[in-house]
Amino acid sequence: MLNEIDLSRADLNLLVLFEAVLEERHVGRAAARLNLTPSAISHGLGRLRRLLNDPLFLKTPRGVVPTARATELAAPITAVLAQVRNVISTAEPFDPARSTRRFTIGAPDGVSAVFLPELLAELREQAPNIDICVRQLLPLRGETSPERAWQSTFSELEAREMDIAIMPSDHIPRRFHQRTLYEEDFIVAMRAGHPFADEPTLQRYCEMQHLVVSLTGDPHGFVDEILARQGHSRRIALTVPNFMFALAVVAETELVCALPRRFATMHAPRFGVIGLDAPLPLRSFRLNAVASKAAMMDLGLSWLFDVLGGETPSAATAARPQDVAP
């Protein structure tokens, strides 16, 4: 983003100023947020415009709007500031009650909907100023090898593009620390009063119209592979991109859908959706929290990992390096 000559005269505070103006869309509000005067913000924007060779923000009657270049720079600048803040925060003893760090957790959407409510409750009690970013994880499309399906996730963990990944795989390289959070399997979900519930046989299951959760829209899932091995097939009438949307659709239609059991147990009742054991053996799997062993030397990350695993060490315990998982 910056060449070496520009970097020699750059001021990190200008990036903080950029972030504030971008989020507030108003020079006065950005000034109040940073405890600066509007003229100081305007002066800083002038320096930043010369540094980046772009107007960055254009005045409007209601504030400012970012240019195309500013919009393009928003994500990398946010990432730079997040890394700097994490570096500075990890230089101090980690105290969850005082920490203002932001952690990124990657997980499939049916998994994040399971662990997130309890995690947020724990953070409210122990670490009210810690922020969480949840990213959706997906295996590599078309990859059948468990060792390679999540390779991009491992690369992102090592690059610290995310802190912890929660994935349905036991094929974890030795350079990563892992902990099983829970075991999961699938049930068949449908609206309350659905006729399939009266006769949940394999034949009736194949006769139903099915909904499949697929981010790419591919109308083929692991259930189809199991059915094919038994000489059966089904009609995929609809695909949707996530499990929560699937619940909302199933609640209002005659469609049936295979959903993770824990996810359905937690969220299906408020949609009026019920679940039954499938009339064929669907796969079960373990959900593992994964972080690189090098990253686990970060006491804040180690603490969060323990919280996800059901352990909530005190700040004093978290501050002892010997307690960090090897």
C-alpha positions as CSV (number, residue, x, y, z in Angstrom):
1,M,0.0,0.0,0.0
2,L,2.8,2.4,0.8
3,N,6.2,2.5,-0.8
4,E,9.4,2.9,1.3
5,I,9.7,6.7,0.7
6,D,6.1,7.2,1.9
7,L,6.5,4.9,4.8
8,S,9.4,6.9,6.2
9,R,7.1,9.9,6.6
10,A,3.9,8.1,7.4
11,D,2.1,8.5,10.8
12,L,0.2,5.5,12.1
13,N,-2.3,7.9,13.7
14,L,-3.3,8.9,10.2
15,L,-4.7,5.4,9.7
16,V,-6.6,5.7,13.0
17,L,-8.0,8.9,11.7
18,F,-9.0,7.3,8.4
19,E,-10.8,4.5,10.2
20,A,-12.8,7.0,12.3
21,V,-13.8,9.2,9.4
22,L,-14.8,6.1,7.3
23,E,-17.0,4.7,10.1
24,E,-18.5,8.0,11.2
25,R,-18.9,9.5,7.7
26,H,-18.6,12.9,9.4
27,V,-15.5,15.0,10.3
28,G,-17.1,16.4,13.4
29,R,-18.2,13.1,14.8
30,A,-14.8,11.6,14.0
31,A,-13.2,14.5,15.8
32,A,-15.3,13.9,18.9
33,R,-14.6,10.2,18.8
34,L,-10.8,10.8,18.8
35,N,-10.9,13.7,21.2
36,L,-9.5,16.0,18.5
37,T,-10.8,19.2,16.9
38,P,-12.4,19.2,13.4
39,S,-9.5,21.2,12.1
40,A,-7.0,18.6,13.3
41,I,-9.1,15.9,11.5
42,S,-9.1,18.1,8.3
43,H,-5.3,18.7,8.6
44,G,-4.7,14.9,9.1
45,L,-6.9,14.1,6.1
46,G,-4.9,16.5,4.0
47,R,-1.7,14.7,4.9
48,L,-3.3,11.4,4.2
49,R,-4.6,12.5,0.8
50,R,-1.1,13.6,-0.2
51,L,0.4,10.4,1.1
52,L,-2.1,8.2,-0.8
53,N,-2.6,10.5,-3.8
54,D,-6.4,10.4,-3.6
55,P,-9.1,12.7,-2.2
56,L,-10.3,9.8,0.0
57,F,-13.5,11.6,1.3
58,L,-15.8,13.9,-0.6
59,K,-18.0,16.5,1.2
60,T,-21.8,16.2,1.1
61,P,-24.5,18.2,2.9
62,R,-24.7,15.4,5.5
63,G,-21.0,14.7,6.0
64,V,-18.5,12.9,3.8
65,V,-18.5,9.8,1.5
66,P,-15.5,7.7,0.7
67,T,-14.0,7.6,-2.7
68,A,-13.6,4.3,-4.6
69,R,-9.9,4.3,-3.5
70,A,-10.9,4.8,0.2
71,T,-13.4,2.0,0.0
72,E,-10.6,-0.2,-1.5
73,L,-8.2,0.7,1.3
74,A,-10.8,0.2,4.1
75,A,-10.2,-3.6,4.6
76,P,-6.3,-3.5,4.5
77,I,-6.2,-0.5,6.8
78,T,-8.6,-2.2,9.2
79,A,-6.4,-5.3,9.1
80,V,-3.2,-3.3,9.7
81,L,-4.7,-1.6,12.7
82,A,-6.1,-4.8,14.2
83,Q,-2.7,-6.4,14.0
84,V,-1.0,-3.4,15.6
85,R,-3.6,-3.3,18.4
86,N,-3.2,-7.0,19.0
87,V,0.7,-6.6,19.1
88,I,0.4,-3.8,21.6
89,S,-2.2,-5.6,23.8
90,T,-0.1,-8.8,23.9
91,A,2.8,-6.9,25.2
92,E,0.9,-6.4,28.5
93,P,-0.2,-9.2,30.9
94,F,-3.5,-10.5,29.7
95,D,-6.5,-9.5,31.8
96,P,-9.8,-10.6,30.2
97,A,-11.7,-8.2,32.4
98,R,-9.8,-5.2,31.0
99,S,-8.8,-6.4,27.5
100,T,-10.2,-4.6,24.5
101,R,-8.9,-7.1,21.9
102,R,-10.8,-8.5,18.9
103,F,-10.5,-12.2,18.0
104,T,-11.5,-13.9,14.8
105,I,-13.0,-17.3,14.9
106,G,-13.8,-19.3,11.8
107,A,-16.5,-22.0,11.7
108,P,-19.2,-23.4,9.5
109,D,-22.5,-21.5,10.1
110,G,-24.3,-24.5,11.7
111,V,-21.4,-24.7,14.1
112,S,-21.0,-21.0,15.0
113,A,-24.8,-20.9,15.8
114,V,-24.1,-23.6,18.4
115,F,-21.0,-22.3,20.3
116,L,-21.6,-18.5,19.9
117,P,-24.5,-18.0,22.4
118,E,-22.5,-19.6,25.3
119,L,-19.3,-17.9,24.3
120,L,-21.0,-14.5,24.3
121,A,-22.5,-15.2,27.7
122,E,-19.1,-16.0,29.0
123,L,-17.6,-12.9,27.6
124,R,-20.3,-10.7,29.1
125,E,-19.3,-12.1,32.5
126,Q,-15.6,-12.2,32.2
127,A,-14.5,-10.0,29.3
128,P,-17.1,-7.4,28.4
129,N,-14.8,-5.4,26.2
130,I,-13.5,-8.2,24.0
131,D,-14.9,-8.3,20.5
132,I,-15.4,-11.3,18.3
133,C,-15.5,-11.6,14.5
134,V,-17.0,-14.9,13.2
135,R,-16.1,-16.0,9.7
136,Q,-17.8,-18.8,7.8
137,L,-15.5,-21.7,7.0
138,L,-16.0,-24.1,4.1
139,P,-13.9,-27.0,2.8
140,L,-12.3,-26.6,-0.6
141,R,-14.9,-27.2,-3.2
142,G,-14.7,-30.6,-4.9
143,E,-11.9,-31.8,-2.5
144,T,-12.6,-35.3,-1.2
145,S,-9.5,-35.8,0.8
146,P,-10.0,-34.8,4.5
147,E,-6.4,-33.9,4.8
148,R,-6.6,-31.3,2.0
149,A,-10.2,-30.2,2.3
150,W,-9.3,-27.6,5.0
151,Q,-5.9,-26.7,3.8
152,S,-6.8,-23.0,3.2
153,T,-8.1,-22.8,6.8
154,F,-4.7,-24.1,8.1
155,S,-2.9,-21.5,6.0
156,E,-5.1,-18.7,7.3
157,L,-4.5,-19.8,10.9
158,E,-0.7,-19.8,10.4
159,A,-0.9,-16.4,8.7
160,R,-3.0,-15.1,11.7
161,E,-5.8,-14.1,9.4
162,M,-8.0,-15.8,12.0
163,D,-7.2,-16.9,15.5
164,I,-9.2,-20.1,16.0
165,A,-10.9,-22.4,13.6
166,I,-13.7,-24.8,14.6
167,M,-13.9,-27.5,12.0
168,P,-15.6,-30.9,11.5
169,S,-12.3,-32.8,10.8
170,D,-10.0,-35.0,12.8
171,H,-7.2,-34.6,10.3
172,I,-5.3,-31.9,12.1
173,P,-1.5,-31.4,11.3
174,R,0.8,-31.8,14.3
175,R,1.8,-28.2,14.2
176,F,-1.6,-27.2,15.4
177,H,-3.2,-27.4,18.9
178,Q,-6.7,-28.9,18.9
179,R,-9.5,-29.7,21.3
180,T,-12.7,-31.5,20.7
181,L,-15.7,-29.2,21.6
182,Y,-18.5,-31.6,20.9
183,E,-19.7,-34.4,18.7
184,E,-22.4,-33.9,16.1
185,D,-24.7,-35.9,13.8
186,F,-27.7,-35.0,11.6
187,I,-31.5,-35.3,12.0
188,V,-34.3,-34.7,9.5
189,A,-36.1,-31.4,10.1
190,M,-39.6,-30.5,9.0
191,R,-42.4,-28.2,10.1
192,A,-44.6,-29.3,13.0
193,G,-47.5,-31.4,11.7
194,H,-45.6,-32.5,8.6
195,P,-47.0,-35.8,7.2
196,F,-43.6,-37.4,7.1
197,A,-43.5,-37.5,10.9
198,D,-46.4,-40.0,10.8
199,E,-44.5,-42.5,8.6
200,P,-40.7,-41.7,8.7
201,T,-39.6,-44.6,6.6
202,L,-36.8,-44.6,4.0
203,Q,-39.2,-44.9,1.1
204,R,-41.3,-42.0,2.3
205,Y,-38.1,-40.0,2.9
206,C,-37.0,-40.5,-0.7
207,E,-40.5,-39.4,-1.8
208,M,-40.3,-36.1,0.0
209,Q,-39.1,-32.8,-1.5
210,H,-35.8,-31.9,0.0
211,L,-34.0,-28.7,0.9
212,V,-30.1,-28.8,0.9
213,V,-27.9,-26.2,2.6
214,S,-25.2,-25.3,0.0
215,L,-23.4,-22.0,-0.2
216,T,-22.5,-22.7,-3.9
217,G,-26.0,-23.8,-4.8
218,D,-24.8,-27.3,-5.7
219,P,-27.9,-29.6,-5.4
220,H,-26.0,-32.6,-4.1
221,G,-25.0,-33.3,-0.6
222,F,-23.5,-36.1,1.5
223,V,-27.0,-37.6,2.0
224,D,-27.3,-38.2,-1.7
225,E,-24.0,-40.2,-1.6
226,I,-25.4,-42.3,1.2
227,L,-28.7,-42.9,-0.7
228,A,-26.9,-43.8,-3.9
229,R,-24.9,-46.5,-2.1
230,Q,-28.2,-48.0,-1.1
231,G,-29.7,-47.7,-4.5
232,H,-32.0,-44.7,-3.7
233,S,-32.3,-41.1,-4.8
234,R,-34.2,-38.0,-3.8
235,R,-35.4,-34.7,-5.3
236,I,-33.6,-31.6,-4.2
237,A,-36.3,-29.0,-4.7
238,L,-34.4,-26.1,-3.1
239,T,-30.9,-25.1,-2.0
240,V,-30.2,-22.2,0.4
241,P,-26.8,-20.8,1.6
242,N,-27.1,-21.4,5.4
243,F,-28.7,-23.4,8.1
244,M,-30.7,-20.6,9.8
245,F,-32.3,-19.7,6.5
246,A,-33.1,-23.4,6.0
247,L,-35.0,-23.4,9.3
248,A,-37.1,-20.4,8.2
249,V,-38.0,-22.0,4.9
250,V,-38.7,-25.5,6.3
251,A,-41.1,-23.9,8.9
252,E,-43.3,-22.5,6.1
253,T,-43.2,-25.3,3.5
254,E,-43.5,-29.1,2.9
255,L,-39.7,-29.4,2.5
256,V,-37.6,-31.6,4.7
257,C,-33.9,-31.0,5.4
258,A,-31.0,-32.7,7.1
259,L,-29.7,-30.4,9.9
260,P,-27.0,-30.8,12.6
261,R,-28.7,-32.2,15.7
262,R,-27.3,-29.7,18.2
263,F,-28.0,-26.7,15.9
264,A,-31.6,-27.9,15.4
265,T,-32.1,-28.6,19.2
266,M,-31.0,-25.0,20.0
267,H,-32.8,-23.1,17.2
268,A,-35.6,-25.2,15.6
269,P,-38.2,-24.7,18.4
270,R,-38.6,-21.0,17.8
271,F,-39.3,-21.7,14.1
272,G,-41.9,-24.3,14.9
273,V,-39.6,-26.9,13.3
274,I,-39.3,-30.5,14.7
275,G,-36.6,-33.1,14.1
276,L,-36.6,-36.9,13.7
277,D,-33.9,-39.5,13.6
278,A,-33.1,-40.2,9.9
279,P,-34.4,-43.5,8.4
280,L,-30.8,-44.1,7.1
281,P,-27.4,-43.9,8.9
282,L,-26.2,-40.3,8.5
283,R,-22.6,-39.4,9.3
284,S,-21.5,-38.2,12.7
285,F,-18.4,-36.2,13.4
286,R,-16.4,-34.2,16.0
287,L,-16.1,-30.5,16.1
288,N,-12.5,-29.5,16.9
289,A,-11.2,-26.1,17.9
290,V,-7.9,-25.5,16.2
291,A,-5.1,-22.9,16.6
292,S,-1.5,-22.9,15.6
293,K,0.9,-23.9,18.4
294,A,2.9,-20.8,17.8
295,A,-0.2,-18.6,18.2
296,M,-1.1,-20.3,21.4
297,M,1.9,-18.6,23.0
298,D,-0.4,-15.6,23.0
299,L,-1.9,-15.6,26.5
300,G,-5.1,-13.9,25.3
301,L,-5.6,-16.4,22.5
302,S,-4.9,-19.3,24.9
303,W,-7.5,-17.9,27.3
304,L,-10.1,-17.7,24.6
305,F,-9.3,-21.3,23.5
306,D,-9.9,-22.5,27.0
307,V,-13.2,-20.6,27.2
308,L,-14.4,-22.3,24.0
309,G,-13.4,-25.6,25.5
310,G,-15.4,-25.0,28.6
311,E,-12.5,-24.0,30.8
312,T,-12.5,-20.4,32.2
313,P,-9.2,-19.8,33.9
314,S,-8.7,-16.7,36.0
315,A,-6.6,-13.8,34.7
316,A,-3.8,-14.8,37.1
317,T,-3.8,-18.4,35.7
318,A,-3.8,-17.0,32.1
319,A,-0.7,-15.0,32.9
320,R,1.5,-18.0,33.6
321,P,3.3,-19.1,30.4
322,Q,3.8,-22.6,31.6
323,D,0.0,-23.1,31.4
324,V,-0.1,-22.4,27.7
325,A,-0.9,-25.6,25.7
326,P,2.2,-27.0,24.0
